[in-house]
């Protein structure tokens, strides 16, 4: 049986999930930006 979460614990879970989501999205964006830069610099010739 799971124990009850206090409001602070519940909020920290939501915040950590949001932080992970932001990290994933920014990493994905950085990879896309690098791919686009590589394409324009080298493949466009």
GUTITOR-863848 format. One record per residue (C-alpha): residue number from 1; residue in three letters; chain; x, y, z. Coordinates in Angstrom, 1 decimal, decimal comma, padded with zeros to 4 digits. Layout:
N
(NUM ALA A (X Y Z))
...
//
This chain:
45
(1 UNK A (000,0 000,0 000,0))
(2 UNK A (001,4 003,4 -001,0))
(3 UNK A (001,7 006,1 001,7))
(4 UNK A (000,1 009,5 001,2))
(5 UNK A (002,2 012,2 -000,3))
(6 UNK A (002,3 015,6 001,3))
(7 UNK A (001,6 018,6 -001,0))
(8 UNK A (005,3 019,5 -001,0))
(9 UNK A (006,3 016,0 -002,0))
(10 UNK A (003,7 015,9 -004,7))
(11 UNK A (004,8 019,3 -006,0))
(12 UNK A (008,5 018,2 -006,1))
(13 UNK A (007,5 015,2 -008,2))
(14 UNK A (005,7 017,4 -010,7))
(15 UNK A (008,6 019,9 -010,8))
(16 UNK A (011,2 017,2 -011,4))
(17 UNK A (009,1 015,7 -014,2))
(18 UNK A (008,9 019,2 -015,8))
(19 UNK A (012,7 019,7 -015,4))
(20 UNK A (013,3 016,3 -017,1))
(21 UNK A (010,9 017,3 -019,9))
(22 UNK A (012,7 020,6 -020,5))
(23 UNK A (016,1 018,9 -020,5))
(24 UNK A (014,9 016,3 -023,0))
(25 UNK A (013,3 019,0 -025,3))
(26 UNK A (016,4 021,3 -025,1))
(27 UNK A (018,7 018,3 -025,9))
(28 UNK A (016,6 017,4 -028,9))
(29 UNK A (016,6 021,0 -030,0))
(30 UNK A (020,3 021,2 -029,7))
(31 UNK A (020,7 018,1 -031,8))
(32 UNK A (018,4 019,5 -034,5))
(33 UNK A (020,3 022,8 -034,5))
(34 UNK A (023,6 021,0 -034,9))
(35 UNK A (022,3 018,8 -037,7))
(36 UNK A (020,9 021,9 -039,5))
(37 UNK A (024,2 023,8 -039,1))
(38 UNK A (026,2 020,8 -040,4))
(39 UNK A (023,8 020,5 -043,4))
(40 UNK A (024,0 024,2 -044,3))
(41 UNK A (027,8 024,3 -043,9))
(42 UNK A (028,9 021,1 -045,5))
(43 UNK A (026,1 019,5 -047,5))
(44 UNK A (025,0 022,7 -049,3))
(45 UNK A (028,1 022,9 -051,4))
//
